[in-house]
Amino acid sequence: MQRRQFIKGASLMLAAGVTAPLTQAKPTVTFSPFQAGKYRILALVFDDYETLDLHGPVEMLGHMPNAEIKLVATKEIVKSYQGPRMVADCLTNQTYDCDLLLIPGGLGTRTLVSDIALRQWLVEQVTRSQNVFTVCTGTALLAMTSVLNGRKATTNKMAFEWVTSLNDNPQWQPKARWVFDGKFLTSSGVSAGTDAALFWVKHLHGEQEARRIEALTEYSWNQDASNDPYAVV
C-alpha cells in the first residue's frame, strides 16, 4: 500500500512538472570509538612501532580519572618491532574527535615518513585533536607535515639528525626530555615518553595525581624536562 501511494504521488509530481530527486542526501554521521564523557586518547599504531613508546604512556595515562584509550591504524592488526601484535579499534579511513592524539615512534617511522596518505590523515587528525603527544621518532611523522612549524619540539637524540633533517622549520631542542609548546607535547627517546606522560597527568590533574600514578606503577619519574642525559652535544 505504501509503495503504491509513493508511486502515485511521484506520478502526480511529474504530471505537474515537478522534478524530484531519486534519492535524498543523508546527513554525514561520524563514527566515534569513544564513550560519551570520557577523556579521549587516540593512539596511532603501525608495523614496527616501538613497544615502550606506546605502552609506557598508555600505562600512565590509562590510570587517569575517566580516561579512555583507543588504537587507530591503517589496518586491523599491526605488529610491534618486538613482535607482539595489536588489534586496532578504528582505522585511518576517517578522522576522530579526541582530547589527545598519541603518536609513538619506532623503526616503522622510517618508511612512514614517505606515506602520503598517512601524512594527509595526520594533518586532518591534528585539527580534530585537542592536543598531540609524540614519543621518540613519532615526532618525525609530524615533522613531515607543517603542523610543528615555528614550534619548539624534540625527539629521540640518537635519531635527532634524521628527524630534524625532515623539516627545518620547527625549533628543534637538542637538550630536552620533553617539550610542550602550543598543543604539541614532544618527547625524547622511548622511556622519555613515560616521563612526559606523567607530566601530562600533572598538567591535567595536578602533581598529587601524577605522584599517585608514579607510586602505583612503582616508576621513578624524571619530572625535570631539562634533565636530558641523552642530549645532543
Rosetta blueprint (number, residue, H / E / L):
1 M L
2 Q H
3 R H
4 R H
5 Q H
6 F H
7 I H
8 K H
9 G H
10 A H
11 S H
12 L H
13 M H
14 L H
15 A H
16 A L
17 G L
18 V L
19 T L
20 A L
21 P L
22 L L
23 T L
24 Q L
25 A L
26 K L
27 P L
28 T L
29 V L
30 T L
31 F L
32 S L
33 P L
34 F L
35 Q L
36 A L
37 G L
38 K L
39 Y E
40 R E
41 I E
42 L E
43 A E
44 L E
45 V L
46 F L
47 D L
48 D L
49 Y E
50 E L
51 T H
52 L H
53 D H
54 L H
55 H H
56 G H
57 P H
58 V H
59 E H
60 M H
61 L H
62 G L
63 H L
64 M L
65 P L
66 N L
67 A E
68 E E
69 I E
70 K E
71 L E
72 V E
73 A E
74 T L
75 K L
76 E L
77 I E
78 V E
79 K E
80 S E
81 Y L
82 Q L
83 G L
84 P L
85 R E
86 M E
87 V E
88 A L
89 D L
90 C E
91 L E
92 T L
93 N L
94 Q L
95 T L
96 Y L
97 D L
98 C E
99 D E
100 L E
101 L E
102 L E
103 I E
104 P L
105 G L
106 G L
107 L L
108 G L
109 T H
110 R H
111 T H
112 L H
113 V L
114 S L
115 D L
116 I H
117 A H
118 L H
119 R H
120 Q H
121 W H
122 L H
123 V H
124 E H
125 Q H
126 V H
127 T H
128 R L
129 S E
130 Q E
131 N E
132 V E
133 F E
134 T E
135 V L
136 C L
137 T L
138 G H
139 T H
140 A H
141 L H
142 L H
143 A H
144 M L
145 T L
146 S L
147 V L
148 L L
149 N L
150 G L
151 R L
152 K E
153 A E
154 T L
155 T L
156 N L
157 K H
158 M H
159 A H
160 F H
161 E H
162 W H
163 V H
164 T H
165 S H
166 L L
167 N L
168 D L
169 N L
170 P L
171 Q E
172 W E
173 Q L
174 P L
175 K L
176 A L
177 R L
178 W E
179 V E
180 F E
181 D E
182 G L
183 K L
184 F E
185 L E
186 T E
187 S E
188 S L
189 G L
190 V L
191 S L
192 A H
193 G H
194 T H
195 D H
196 A H
197 A H
198 L H
199 F H
200 W H
201 V H
202 K H
203 H H
204 L H
205 H H
206 G L
207 E H
208 Q H
209 E H
210 A H
211 R H
212 R H
213 I H
214 E H
215 A H
216 L H
217 T L
218 E L
219 Y L
220 S L
221 W L
222 N L
223 Q L
224 D L
225 A L
226 S L
227 N L
228 D L
229 P L
230 Y L
231 A L
232 V L
233 V L
